[in-house]
Amino acid sequence: MSIYAIDSYDRRNDHSWYKTAAASAVTASALNKPFAVELTSTTSIAPSAGDGKVLGMSAIAVGPNASQTMIARYSENSTEQNPIITVSLGDYGSYNISVKDVDPKEATQIEMFALCSYMDDKNITCPGSFGSYNRLKSYIQTAIDMDELPDINNHLNSTKKINWLKGLDVAMKNQVTDQYSYQERSEQIKLRSYFEKQHQDIELRKKLGIDNTKMIETIQSF
């Protein structure tokens, strides 16, 4: 069965499911090397685990045979013009991700998880039962198997920035053979289109020498 298959059960609102999944995650006690998130202009330390409903949930490798649950919520400082997603990593802390600054051609797993969680909440993508980020990871596996991208399941690559657009390009070379693969291809095209636009917006701001906050202020001044 394809991971794309969507059922009517929305796990995002089932907190018992989250607790069960979180309890199964391996935590810091099993690690030989501490896992650390690199702080950038896109990623900063969050004072709390976020506000309101859970937007998405996934996992990230934090050590050999060890993973940590990621939970996405809106930051208390998030606005419609400047959306900020807080990604909670349990004992590893919580981090604010500036959604408009996530470049899909050069983004970490945490950054892409935040972007996809935002897209799901805004119905840009269909979250389904698994969330678009978890399906995105399955789509780029072909590129990983072909050594076109670093293995995101290896903890040594957990904080590396990778080209998710390239991963989709490789995935879209696969032949469409049935209804499920057709649905997956439709989503891949939609994801790629949005990611490309996001990348182009970031490149434009770089050329103009302004960040997302300044662009918002400029637009609001008109």
C-alpha positions as MATLAB code, in Angstrom:
seq = 'MSIYAIDSYDRRNDHSWYKTAAASAVTASALNKPFAVELTSTTSIAPSAGDGKVLGMSAIAVGPNASQTMIARYSENSTEQNPIITVSLGDYGSYNISVKDVDPKEATQIEMFALCSYMDDKNITCPGSFGSYNRLKSYIQTAIDMDELPDINNHLNSTKKINWLKGLDVAMKNQVTDQYSYQERSEQIKLRSYFEKQHQDIELRKKLGIDNTKMIETIQSF';
ca = [
       0.000    0.000    0.000;
       1.308    3.424   -0.870;
       2.267    5.802    1.937;
       0.191    8.360    0.076;
      -3.066    6.555    0.900;
      -5.240    8.847    3.019;
      -7.784    7.735    5.573;
     -10.346    9.658    7.574;
      -8.476    9.270   10.860;
      -6.607   12.455   11.757;
      -3.767   11.571   14.140;
      -2.835   15.243   14.562;
      -5.726   15.588   17.032;
      -5.198   12.244   18.755;
      -2.877   13.110   21.634;
      -2.786    9.527   22.924;
      -1.185    8.509   19.611;
       1.497   11.180   20.025;
       2.241   10.068   23.557;
       2.608    6.457   22.443;
       4.904    7.422   19.574;
       6.950    9.756   21.760;
       7.390    7.054   24.394;
       8.845    4.714   21.783;
      11.537    7.182   20.709;
      15.079    6.535   21.938;
      16.407    9.417   24.033;
      19.739   10.878   25.093;
      20.580    8.124   27.555;
      21.299    5.757   24.656;
      23.638    8.102   22.822;
      27.411    8.020   22.680;
      27.651   11.433   21.051;
      25.479   14.451   21.868;
      23.114   15.624   19.165;
      23.260   19.354   18.523;
      21.155   21.592   16.284;
      23.104   24.283   14.426;
      21.681   27.739   15.029;
      21.329   29.892   11.899;
      19.351   32.871   10.639;
      16.559   30.376    9.937;
      16.810   28.310   13.125;
      16.955   29.740   16.652;
      16.366   28.478   20.181;
      12.716   28.641   21.249;
      11.748   29.559   24.828;
       8.919   27.004   24.832;
       7.542   24.028   22.888;
       5.157   26.248   20.920;
       1.539   27.259   21.107;
      -1.704   25.504   20.289;
      -2.425   22.410   18.223;
       0.118   19.948   16.937;
       0.767   20.601   13.237;
       2.914   17.594   12.476;
       5.032   14.835   13.882;
       8.046   12.911   12.636;
      11.373   11.573   13.865;
      15.037   12.398   13.381;
      18.125   10.259   13.913;
      20.163   11.487   16.881;
      22.643    8.645   17.289;
      23.459    5.095   16.220;
      20.128    3.250   16.257;
      18.598    6.184   18.122;
      15.880    8.602   17.051;
      14.001   11.505   18.579;
      10.408   12.552   18.006;
       9.883   15.959   16.372;
       6.642   17.837   17.095;
       5.663   21.018   15.247;
       3.471   23.816   16.588;
       3.179   27.504   15.835;
       5.497   29.756   17.799;
       3.890   32.249   20.145;
       5.453   34.950   17.943;
       4.154   33.562   14.656;
       2.056   35.802   12.394;
       0.339   35.348    9.048;
       2.961   37.561    7.395;
       5.905   35.983    9.200;
       5.021   32.379   10.130;
       7.301   30.759   12.684;
       7.104   27.066   13.528;
       8.435   25.728   16.821;
       9.904   22.240   16.523;
      10.150   20.429   19.837;
      12.812   17.723   20.197;
      12.147   16.642   23.761;
      15.365   16.583   25.795;
      17.191   18.158   22.854;
      15.282   21.413   23.176;
      12.853   23.405   21.060;
      13.713   25.518   18.029;
      11.968   28.287   16.119;
      12.046   27.973   12.344;
      11.343   31.024   10.189;
       9.216   29.375    7.506;
       9.799   31.976    4.795;
      13.578   31.577    5.202;
      13.682   27.801    4.641;
      15.407   27.182    1.308;
      14.425   23.728   -0.021;
      17.650   23.620   -2.042;
      19.680   23.933    1.150;
      17.710   22.931    4.235;
      18.097   20.661    7.242;
      15.579   18.004    8.173;
      14.212   20.139   11.007;
      13.743   23.107    8.678;
      11.927   21.043    6.046;
       9.765   19.401    8.693;
       8.715   22.879    9.852;
       8.014   24.039    6.293;
       5.944   20.958    5.446;
       4.001   21.194    8.721;
       3.120   24.795    7.857;
       2.100   23.794    4.321;
      -0.115   21.027    5.698;
      -1.847   23.408    8.093;
      -2.509   25.900    5.307;
      -3.817   23.113    3.041;
      -1.099   23.838    0.502;
      -0.433   20.129    0.790;
      -2.638   17.305    2.053;
      -1.439   16.059    5.464;
      -3.339   12.788    5.312;
      -2.425   10.295    8.017;
       1.344   10.740    7.881;
       1.993   14.384    6.972;
       3.644   15.615    3.788;
       7.118   15.669    5.381;
       7.066   11.936    6.050;
       5.949   11.295    2.482;
       8.654   13.670    1.225;
      11.256   11.569    3.028;
       9.984    8.473    1.252;
      10.072   10.271   -2.111;
      13.726   11.294   -1.830;
      14.819    7.791   -0.755;
      15.511    6.954   -4.403;
      18.077    9.776   -4.569;
      19.620    8.540   -1.315;
      19.860    4.991   -2.647;
      21.604    6.367   -5.754;
      24.062    8.356   -3.579;
      22.681   11.597   -5.012;
      21.856   12.821   -1.489;
      23.228   12.100    2.007;
      21.398    9.380    3.926;
      18.985   11.274    6.177;
      18.494    8.131    8.261;
      22.134    8.328    9.371;
      22.568   10.476   12.503;
      25.790   11.931   11.090;
      23.672   13.663    8.434;
      20.815   14.775   10.683;
      21.862   18.421   10.769;
      23.281   18.642    7.240;
      21.639   20.929    4.716;
      20.565   18.993    1.639;
      18.918   19.723   -1.705;
      15.350   18.448   -1.349;
      14.446   19.729   -4.804;
      17.119   17.473   -6.286;
      15.637   14.547   -4.370;
      12.218   15.217   -5.884;
      13.717   15.535   -9.365;
      15.220   12.059   -9.049;
      11.958   10.637   -7.663;
       9.972   12.084  -10.550;
      11.996   10.038  -13.032;
      10.292    6.900  -11.729;
       7.585    5.538  -13.982;
       3.929    6.002  -13.046;
       2.407    2.523  -13.058;
      -0.836    2.644  -11.044;
      -3.304    4.869   -9.214;
      -1.135    5.233   -6.119;
       1.989    6.159   -8.072;
      -0.128    8.668  -10.034;
      -1.284   10.265   -6.765;
       2.282   10.349   -5.521;
       3.498   11.958   -8.741;
       0.760   14.601   -8.460;
       1.944   15.462   -4.964;
       5.606   15.449   -6.002;
       4.809   17.986   -8.721;
       2.910   20.159   -6.252;
       5.673   19.999   -3.662;
       8.348   20.759   -6.211;
       6.429   23.758   -7.552;
       6.015   25.268   -4.090;
       9.609   24.524   -3.089;
      10.936   26.117   -6.294;
       8.893   29.257   -5.681;
      10.147   29.408   -2.096;
      13.734   29.084   -3.319;
      13.269   31.814   -5.924;
      11.749   34.169   -3.341;
      14.755   33.662   -1.080;
      17.187   34.222   -3.962;
      15.377   37.460   -4.870;
      15.639   38.738   -1.312;
      19.350   37.910   -1.292;
      19.866   39.919   -4.487;
      17.930   42.833   -3.028;
      19.876   42.554    0.219;
      16.819   42.341    2.463;
      15.546   39.663    4.821;
      11.966   38.442    5.172;
      11.158   40.790    8.073;
      12.304   43.864    6.130;
      10.344   42.745    3.060;
       7.184   42.455    5.157;
       7.756   45.923    6.576;
       8.268   47.288    3.055;
       5.045   45.703    1.770;
       3.056   46.947    4.761;
       4.310   50.507    4.219;
       2.522   50.745    0.853;
];
